[in-house]
Amino acid sequence: MNMHTNITMRAKAPARNDATVADAMRDLEETVCDLVNMSTIAADLILLAFDQPDATDSSGMLVYRLSRSRRENLEFAVADVENRAKSLKKAYLSACEGKVL
């Protein structure tokens, strides 16, 4: 009887833990969607900035000219994607333990 009780208790613990993990993972939806949206914005900015080179130098290197604001927007978008990805990683690892940040 004691052996049966231990087996039953072990079987119930993972299910409760799995439900907690699943709930924590569901809470990541907004974070994931925000990261995807921001990465799309960053990709669009990069593709727009480097669509057509302004020139080709004597060694065959492509030359691009960016306005200060375009460069700042690119830097912001890429840094924002990096920060969001790092935050998502932290939240994901926490969710794997059933915790919500």
Secondary structure, DSSP 8 states (H G I E B T S, - for coil): -HHHHHHHHHHHHHHHHHHHHHHHHHTTHHHHHHHHHHHHHHHHHHHHHTSS-SEE-TTS-EE----HHHHHHHHHHHHHHHHHHHHHHHHHHHHHTT---
